[in-house]
Amino acid sequence: MKKHHRIAPEVKEQIINRIKHDGISVAQAAEEHGGLTYRTGYAILTSVIRPSA
């Protein structure tokens, strides 16, 4: 069974800001913030674009 880890809101915000303002790729931003996978990076980005109700 996989472990699910929570990502701190501050880290999510840093990743989103680097993508928006620095123009780096989602995969690169995720990797540079604690070795997250590109899938996690896109999940973070998707949660901002489509927030849950």
BELQUI-V250316 format. One record per residue. N is the residue number from 0. RES is the residue in one small letter. PHI is phi as a letter, one per 30 degrees, with the letter a starting at -180 (none if undefined). PSI is psi in degrees with one decimal (999 if undefined). OMEGA is omega in whole degrees, 0 to 359 (NA if undefined). Layout:
n=N res=RES phi=PHI psi=PSI omega=OMEGA
n=N res=RES phi=PHI psi=PSI omega=OMEGA
This chain:
n=0 res=m phi=none psi=137.9 omega=181
n=1 res=k phi=d psi=147.1 omega=174
n=2 res=k phi=d psi=142.5 omega=177
n=3 res=h phi=c psi=122.3 omega=180
n=4 res=h phi=c psi=139.7 omega=176
n=5 res=r phi=d psi=139.8 omega=176
n=6 res=i phi=c psi=127.6 omega=183
n=7 res=a phi=d psi=142.6 omega=179
n=8 res=p phi=e psi=-31.9 omega=179
n=9 res=e phi=d psi=-39.5 omega=180
n=10 res=v phi=d psi=-41.6 omega=177
n=11 res=k phi=e psi=-44.5 omega=180
n=12 res=e phi=d psi=-40.2 omega=178
n=13 res=q phi=d psi=-43.5 omega=180
n=14 res=i phi=d psi=-46.4 omega=181
n=15 res=i phi=d psi=-43.1 omega=179
n=16 res=n phi=d psi=-39.4 omega=179
n=17 res=r phi=d psi=-35.7 omega=178
n=18 res=i phi=d psi=-45.3 omega=182
n=19 res=k phi=d psi=-49.8 omega=191
n=20 res=h phi=c psi=-32.9 omega=181
n=21 res=d phi=c psi=-14.2 omega=177
n=22 res=g phi=i psi=22.2 omega=179
n=23 res=i phi=d psi=163.1 omega=182
n=24 res=s phi=d psi=160.0 omega=179
n=25 res=v phi=d psi=-43.2 omega=181
n=26 res=a phi=d psi=-43.1 omega=180
n=27 res=q phi=d psi=-43.3 omega=179
n=28 res=a phi=d psi=-42.8 omega=179
n=29 res=a phi=d psi=-44.9 omega=181
n=30 res=e phi=d psi=-39.4 omega=183
n=31 res=e phi=d psi=-13.4 omega=179
n=32 res=h phi=c psi=70.5 omega=174
n=33 res=g phi=i psi=18.4 omega=177
n=34 res=g phi=i psi=31.7 omega=177
n=35 res=l phi=d psi=155.3 omega=179
n=36 res=t phi=d psi=162.9 omega=179
n=37 res=y phi=d psi=-30.6 omega=178
n=38 res=r phi=d psi=-40.1 omega=177
n=39 res=t phi=d psi=-40.8 omega=178
n=40 res=g phi=d psi=-43.7 omega=179
n=41 res=y phi=d psi=-31.5 omega=176
n=42 res=a phi=d psi=-40.1 omega=177
n=43 res=i phi=d psi=-46.4 omega=180
n=44 res=l phi=d psi=-41.4 omega=179
n=45 res=t phi=d psi=-36.8 omega=180
n=46 res=s phi=d psi=-25.2 omega=177
n=47 res=v phi=d psi=-40.4 omega=182
n=48 res=i phi=d psi=-44.1 omega=182
n=49 res=r phi=b psi=77.6 omega=180
n=50 res=p phi=d psi=144.6 omega=180
n=51 res=s phi=d psi=150.1 omega=184
n=52 res=a phi=d psi=999 omega=NA
